[in-house]
Amino acid sequence: MKAVAIRRGSDEPELIEKPRPEPKHGEALVRTLRVGVDGTDHEVLSGSHGGFPEGEDHMVMGHEAVGVVEDPNGTGLDEGQYVVPTVRRKPNGETNEYFRRNEPDMAPDGEYFERGIVGEHGYMSEYFTSPADFLIPIEAEIAPYGIFVEPLSNTEKALEHARATRSAFDWYPESAAVLGNGPLGLLTLWQLTQEFDRTYCLGRRDRPDPTIEFIDEVGATYIDSRETPVDEIPDEHEGMDFIYEATGYAPHAFETVQALAPNGVGALLGIPGSWDFEIDGGSLHNDIVLHNKCLFGSVNAGIRHFAEGAAVVEAMPDDLLDHLVTTVTDPENVEPAFEDGDDQIKAIVEFESP
């Protein structure tokens, strides 16, 4: 079968041939339809994130996928059923407390593999196998947009944790800001417009730009960070009730604290590299304590968050989802899916039309 992989010592995706996988007991065989490309895939290519399966000279890429069950193999799934796979798996097939609790997203580094990222092959191939427990059934109507379920699962988890931090008192958030106008940021922005009265999205692009057009279309306010820093995001109140950071720009973590309103919550999802810079730690500490602010990190998502992400995709208008898809290519011509550019939002490698 055809697969798109990264080889050791290379920083370019490559079309290769691999044997079609055979499902083990408890696994289903899935025929791949579409696989999305995101920032993590670029980090895998550059070698700044992830790692190869042990003993392999390559890793099949891709973790945002949608497919159709080819062989249920006694799992209880139906042949022809559309599914989205989750990302994390037991390391070397060995379970641990996080998987036993059905909370693999809370496992620390070294306690999991991530398909297409670290330790295990991904989904950018004509077929893949997966335990049925890690396959999320979706409706046929949203199959063309199934690659958005994985990123939205991360947002569902972050929002769940944000609400949990405020669960000890009555919290009535009205304003929210997304830092970053990539595909994850834009998907999250639409979701926040459904829950918050005032929403903002911060980026570094000039008009005309497709991401700014999306921001305008959903009724949010675009903020150019080159002109207005995070801690000066305009709002008629005392600050943002909720901030969702999706840039990996390390200073934003500390600027977020200053931008939060009293009782506000900041969720950090970007993953920066090593970065040295100066902050006023005393003022930061003071601000968090005296104004009951919360800053937390969130990575990956649980199975229930994938199901919730699928519900968000179902609710989101098709024209907005189509706006996000800027490149659809096939595995024989995969290079455009990995190109950066001002017009690129979400690129998709399509093996078969949904």
N, C-alpha and C positions, 0 to 999 in steps of 0.2 A: 504494500500500500504506500501511497505518497504521504510524506510528513515533512514539516518545516522544522529544522533543528539548528542548534548552535553547536559547533564543534570546539573542543578544547583548543585554545590558542588562537581562535578566530573571534571576530567581533561583528560578523555578518550572518544573517539567516541564510540557510541553505536548504534546497529541496533534496530530500534523500528518499530512498526506498527502504521500507522495513516490512517484516512479516506482519500480517494481520494478527492482532492479539487474540488469544483464546480465553474466554471468561472462565474463571475458577468458580468453585462452589460459592454461592452467595453473590456472584457478580453477574452483571448484565453486559452484553455487547451493545455498544452505542455507535450509530453511524453519525459522524460529525456533519453538521450543517454550516455553522459559522463560528469563528473564533475572533474575539476582539483583541486589539493591540493597545496597551496602555503604557504609562511611564515605567512600571515595574519591568516590563519586557525590555525596554531600552536599557534599564539598569542591568538586567541579566546579560544583554549583549555587550555592554561595556565592561562587565566583570566587577561592577561595584556592588552587586547584590546577588545573593543566591549561591547555588553550587550544583555541580553535576551529580547524577546518580553514581553511587560507588561502583567502580570498575568499568564505567562506560566512557567512551571517547566523545560522546555527544549527549545532548538533552533535547528532546522534543519540546518545543516552546508552547506557550499559550495557557492561560488559566481562566479567561473569560469565554465560556463556550456554551453552545446550545446544540443539541443533537436529538436523534430519534432512536428509540429502542429497536435494534435489529433482532436481537435474540434475548428474550427475558431470562432464559436459562433457569427457570423455576424460582425466580425471585419474587413473583407476585406482580411485577410490572406487566404492562400489556405491550405486545408488539405494535409498533407504530406510535407509541406514546412519546410526546415531546418532553425532554428533560433538560435541566441545567445541573451540571455537576458542581459540588462544592470543591474547595481547594486543598484543605489540609488532610493529611493522612498519617496513620501511625508510623513512626520511624522503624524501618526494617520489619514492618508487620507486627511489631511488639506493642502491646497496649500499655497505657499508663493511666494515672488517676484522672487526667484531663479528658481522655477519650472515654474512660469508664463512666464519668459524670456527664458525658455528651457535651463537653465544653472544650473541644480542641482549640477554639479560638483564644482561649485563655492560657494556653500552654506557652512557656517561655522558649527561647531559642534552644535548639538541641533536643526538644521533646516532640518534634513533629517534622514531617516532610511537607512540602507544598508543591503540588503538581505544576510543572513548567517553570518552577522558581528555584526550589532547593531540594535535592535528593531524589526526585522522581520525575519521570517524563510527564509532559503536559498533554494538551488536547489538540494541538495543531497537526492532526493527522486524520486520515479518512475514517478511521475507527479508533475507539478506545474502550477499555473495560473499566468498570467501577462497581464497588459494592452498592447494592440497591439503597442502603441507608444514606448514601452520600449523593443520591440523585433526586432532584426536586422536580416533580411533575409540573408542567405548565400547560396552559391552554394553547391550542393550535393558533389562535388569533394573534398571540404575541410572540410566536416562534421567531419571526424576523427580527425581533428586538430582544431576544433572549440573552444576548451578550451583555445587556445592561443590568441583568439581575445581580450578577456578582458585585459590581461596584455599588449598587444601591443597597446590597446586604450590609456593606460596611457602614453606610449612612444609618441604616436601621439600628445597628448595634450602637453606634455613637449616640444617637438620639435616646435610645433606651438607657444608656449609662448616664447621659446628661440628666434625664428626668430622675433617675435613681439618686443622684447626688443631692437633689432638691426635695426628696420625698419626705423629709422630716418636717417640712413646713409648707404652707400654701405658696406656690410659685405660679405667677401668671405672666409668663414672658410675652412680650409684644414685638420686640425687634431682634433681628438676626442678621449676621453677616457671614458670607463665605469668602475665605481668602483663597484665591485661585480660580481662574476661569478655564481650566481644563475640563475634560468630559465628566470627571467625578464631581468637580465643583458645580458645573452647570446642572447636572442631574439633581444634586443636593439642593441647589438653589430653587429649582421648580418645586421640590417637595416642601421646602421651607415657606414658599409663598402660599402654600395651602394651609399653613398653621400659624404664621406670624403676620401681624399687621404691616410691618415695615421690614423690607429686606434689601440687602446690599450685596454687591459682589465686587471684590477688589482684584484688579489685574494690572497688566503693563502693556496694553495695546492701544493703538490709535484707531479712531473711526476712519473709514468704514471697516468693519471687522465682523466676521460671522458670529463670534462669541458675544460681542457687545450687542449685536442684533438679537440674539437669543435672550440676553439679559433684559433688553427693552421689551421684548415680546411677552415675557412672563410677568412684567410689571414691577421688576426690581430696579434698583438704582446702581449704575456702574460707577465705581470709584477707581480712578487712575492712581496707583500707588506711587508713581513718580511725582505726583503733585500733592497727594494727600496720604500721609502715612497711616498705618493701622490705628494708632492711638488718637487720630483726629478724624475718624470716620464720622461724617455729620449725622446728627440725630438730635431732635428737639428735646430729648430727655438726657439722662446722665450718662448714657453709654449703651452698649449692646447687651441685651439679655443673654444672647447665645452667639458664640463665634465658632465657626467650623473651619479649621485650618487644613488646607489641602495643597500646600505649596512645597513643603520640605525646606523652606527658607528659615533657618534657625532663629534669627532675631524676631520673627513673627511670634514665636512662642511667648516671649517676654512682653512684646508690644500688646499682645492679646490681653494680658492681665490689666494693663492700663486702659484698654478700650472697653473693658467690661463694665456694665452698670453694677451697683451694689446687688449682691445675691446672684450675679451672673455666672455663666459657665462657659468655659472654653474647651473645645475638643481638638486635640492634635492628632492628625492622621498622616501628615507628611513625614518623610524619613530623611533627614539631612545627613551628610557626612560630617567628619570632624570639622569644627568651626570655632575659632577663638575670637571672642569680642568682649567688650566691657559692658557691664550692666551695674546699676545701682541696686545691689541685692537687698540693702536695708529698706529702701523705699518699696521695692517689690514685695518683700515680706510683709511690711506694714500695710500695704494696699490690700493684699489677700486677706489678712486677719481682720482688719477694721471694717471691711466691706463684705465679709462673708463670701468671697469669690472662690471659684473652684476651677482648676486646670487639670485635665487628665489626658492620658494617651489612649488610643484605641487602634487595634490592628486586626485584620481578618474579621470573620463573622461566623456565628453559629448557624446550624441548620434552620432554626426558626427564623433567623434574620434573612436567609435566602428566600424562604416562603413569603415573608413580608415584602422583600424586594420585588418579587414577582407580582404581588398585589399592586405595588406602586407603578410598575411598568404597565399593568392593565389599566390603571386609572389615568395615566399620562396620555395626552392627545398624540395621535400618530404623527401629525405634522411637526410637532416639537421633537419627537424622537427622530424623524427623518432629517430634521435640521442638524442634528448632531452627527449624522453619518456622512462623512465627507469623502471617504474612499472605500470602495468595495472591489477587491481583486481576488484572483485565484492563486492557488499555491504555486503554479508555474511562473507567476509574475508577482512574487511576493514583495519585491523591493518597495513599491509605492506605499505599502501598508506601514513600512518602518521609516518613512521619510518624515522629517519635521518641516514645518512651514506655517506661515501665518494663516493659511486657509485650512490647515488640518485640524480637525477636532477629534473625531473617532474614526479610526481605520478598521476595516474588517477583512479577514481572509475567509473567503467563501468556498467551501468544498462542494456544497450542494444547495441550491436555492430552497429556502423553507417553503 
